[in-house]
Amino acid sequence: MRINYLAQDLWCLMLVLGSSYAVYQFCRYRSERLGLVVCLLIAAAAMAWHRL
């Protein structure tokens, strides 16, 4: 049971990091700071949502 939770957490982390990096790459052309801020906000929100 505990390994299942760890696998789910790892999978969620990989998805969040991948999607955040994609958003960062998209926003980077407009403003690198904006891309970084949006990336961090998405990652923080997704991990907080996952813990609920």
Contacts in CASP RR format, 6 or more apart in sequence:
PFRMAT RR
TARGET T0000
AUTHOR 0000-0000-0000
METHOD contacts of the structure
MODEL  1
MRINYLAQDLWCLMLVLGSSYAVYQFCRYRSERLGLVVCLLIAAAAMAWH
RL
9 50 0 8 1.000
12 46 0 8 1.000
12 47 0 8 1.000
12 50 0 8 1.000
13 47 0 8 1.000
15 46 0 8 1.000
16 42 0 8 1.000
16 43 0 8 1.000
16 46 0 8 1.000
16 47 0 8 1.000
17 43 0 8 1.000
19 42 0 8 1.000
19 46 0 8 1.000
20 39 0 8 1.000
20 40 0 8 1.000
20 42 0 8 1.000
20 43 0 8 1.000
20 46 0 8 1.000
21 39 0 8 1.000
23 35 0 8 1.000
23 38 0 8 1.000
23 39 0 8 1.000
23 42 0 8 1.000
24 35 0 8 1.000
24 36 0 8 1.000
24 38 0 8 1.000
24 39 0 8 1.000
27 34 0 8 1.000
27 35 0 8 1.000
27 38 0 8 1.000
27 39 0 8 1.000
28 35 0 8 1.000
END
